[in-house]
Amino acid sequence: MKNTFPFLTILLTLSLLQACTVSKMSPPEKSNRLVMEKAFVWQEANPIFAKHPTDWTNGAYYVGVVESHKATNNPVYLKGLKKMAVSNEYKPNKRVFHADDIVIATSYLYLEQLGESDVDLAPTEKWIYDHLNINHDWKQGIGKPEQSILWWWCDALFMAPPVLVQYSNLTGDKKYLDEMHKYYMETYDLLFDKEEKLFLRDTRYAWTGGDSDKKEANGKKIFWSRGNGWVIAGLALMLDRMPEDYVHRPFYVDLYKTMAGKLKDIQPEDGLWRTSLLSPESFPYGEASGSGFHTYAIAWGINNGLLDEKTYKPVVEKAWVALKACQQENGKVGWVQNIGADPQPANEDSWQNFGTGAFILAGSEMIQLK
């Protein structure tokens, strides 16, 4: 804790420097920026990660920080990114076969893009090379039954593909886009349910028509809110970075629009999606991390002309009001389902860093909504 208070002092100082800009904004935009910053300051003062500061939980949180800085140019976010990157020595996590362990590099690549000094991309470049080129059990289909391909769980589509698109842009080499597309299609073919227009978390939730199929109490298939949030938020991040002339871009645009339409159609009246998308009664209260990712992705589509504003703006406005109600007075974002792989309960005090990331990620697009 001894490093927390100096950092908070810096954050508060930078916030004062930002005050002149904020004072010129409309009251709603000013308010939204302030709730985002409040969530960020609280999270920085209460660091948490599952195993290591470079793991996927922290990586997903800092994706939200990256997008918040892009949207606001608020120096508090940049200060947080640089502090984290230097502390991590610009390293991804260790498992080169596991997509989760590269998402933290989103921040490093962004800092390089900004021209920040002393950025070291060598560890990221080695990780990407090893991930794409070294053979391991998952590529060979060896291991647990669900581990039959490289990106065998839907969360992976948030963790690695946007980083590969980002890295392709940085290097100017489209081979990384093509490699991304090859592995993305494996996951799509394995996990996307074309009837329900949603992603299974992994093949353990696939239906074979037998009595042993996993299903909700209402008989519906199990579609996890945060799992699909990972996918559609990942699509928005990819499309935001993907060249307009990339040959496979239309596939991602179509998939994005398909999922956005489904999420619109099943949004509960209070604005927050339930942890089980097709069985909202299983846990009849909203959940903030999946809802944050859905809100970010749909708002991004409105802001970038992919979704009809009249149709989709009420969706995100309702969701954002409900998300802000999940934030406590001190900035903490509650109602976040814990780490998992399927729908589980949450409560007003349950939180995770990736939940904060989803919240400020949503805010980064909501403040740009006209």
Beta strands, then each sheet from edge to edge (+ up, - down):
strand 1: 192-193
strand 2: 198-199
sheet 1: 1+ 2-
end
